[in-house]
């Protein structure tokens, strides 16, 4: 019962890679013929033929593609693997100044980012971070309380998802030929940086796990 209509971009966008809806508005990111891999814009509510406005071209270094957009705290966060995280202003027409130097230049597992319990949880190769609605950032990963050696550390968090009570994290060993990993359960004791992690389930082939979700059991139609 759905009628689909193409939305043209008049040659200004080569490829749309990621998009979100916030306040009834579509924000999308992709590549442009002018600046490469870091184009971002919004579609206005123009019915069947909306137009793009609020173009930011490029976002940061055009050599780094925008890997994901996330809506959090009524703001748009722009993830660029290897470069960092950018935040749009509330009007979504310009960028904020850099807010998270801890995430500059690290590998961001952007497909594994999740918003849970009013916090945005960001897995990276430098550890797991939590960003609160007031844009404070905390290091919250299970590696905080472990000896950081190749033999004792059980690796990095790749993806997260939460239910009504707990946060769950997919974890594997970095740079190892092992094919096993763990699903961890995180219990918050107050603030996000007070989260306590517990081994929950051993996994096989976790290296392909870059996204996670929680679903309720039910019948298959």
C-alpha positions, -999 to +999 in steps of 0.1 A: +000+000+000+030+023-001+038+045-031+075+052-036+088+084-051+124+092-061+141+122-045+166+138-068+197+155-055+205+175-087+239+160-091+251+173-057+254+139-040+271+108-055+260+083-028+239+084+004+255+061+030+237+068+063+205+087+073+185+094+104+152+112+112+151+138+140+123+162+147+105+150+115+135+159+094+158+136+074+195+142+079+217+123+055+254+118+047+273+105+018+298+116-009+299+146-031+316+153-064+332+185-049+346+174-016+347+136-016+335+115+013+322+139+040+290+155+027+261+161+050+227+178+045+190+178+055+158+173+035+131+198+042+095+187+045+087+194+008+062+165+002+071+143-027+099+165-039+118+179-009+150+199-013+183+196+005+195+224+027+219+230+055+247+215+035+280+209+053+306+199+027+330+187+040+326+176+076+361+175+089+387+160+066+371+149+033+395+119+031+376+103+059+341+091+051+311+096+074+304+062+087+272+068+107+248+094+120+233+090+155+204+111+170+210+117+207+200+144+232+181+161+203+214+165+185+230+149+155+263+131+161+285+125+131+309+095+134+340+093+112+362+063+117+398+073+122+390+109+126+365+115+154+330+125+164+314+158+153+282+173+167+258+195+147+244+227+162+208+225+174+197+240+140+217+213+122+232+238+098+267+241+112+292+220+133+300+225+169+336+230+180+354+197+187+341+183+220+357+149+224+395+150+220+395+115+235+380+101+203+402+120+179+420+096+155+408+063+171+390+036+153+353+040+160+331+009+158+302+031+147+278+003+138+281-008+174+271+025+189+239+025+209+218+049+230+206+033+262+194+046+296+198+082+283+235+076+275+253+071+242+277+042+244+306+044+219+329+013+213+364+021+200+397+004+197+409+026+226+381+013+249+345+019+255+332+054+262+299+068+275+286+102+265+259+118+286+232+143+275+253+172+289+281+160+266+304+147+293+324+117+283+336+088+305+358+058+299+335+029+310+348-003+294+356-036+312+393-031+304+395-004+330+400-029+358+421-054+340+459-057+335+466-044+300+487-071+286+482-093+256+478-125+276+454-112+303+432-088+284+401-103+267+400-076+241+377-048+231+340-041+229+326-041+193+289-037+198+263-030+225+225-032+231+204-029+262+171-042+276+149-026+303+175-035+330+210-042+317+234-032+290+251-060+269+284-058+251+300-081+225+337-084+232+366-101+214+404-102+216+421-077+194+448-089+170+443-125+179+436-156+158+411-168+184+375-171+172+359-169+206+347-140+227+322-130+253+288-114+258+291-092+288+263-078+310+267-043+324+249-032+355+249+006+363+252+014+400+245+051+396+263+073+371+274+057+337+311+055+348+300+033+377+289+005+355+300-030+366+306-057+340+300-095+343+307-124+320+274-135+307+278-158+277+308-172+257+305-166+219+319-182+189+330-162+158+325-128+175+348-110+150+319-106+127+297-090+154+297-053+147+261-047+157+237-059+184+201-056+193+177-069+220+144-085+209+115-100+228+107-137+223+077-143+202+062-163+174+073-161+138+046-151+114 
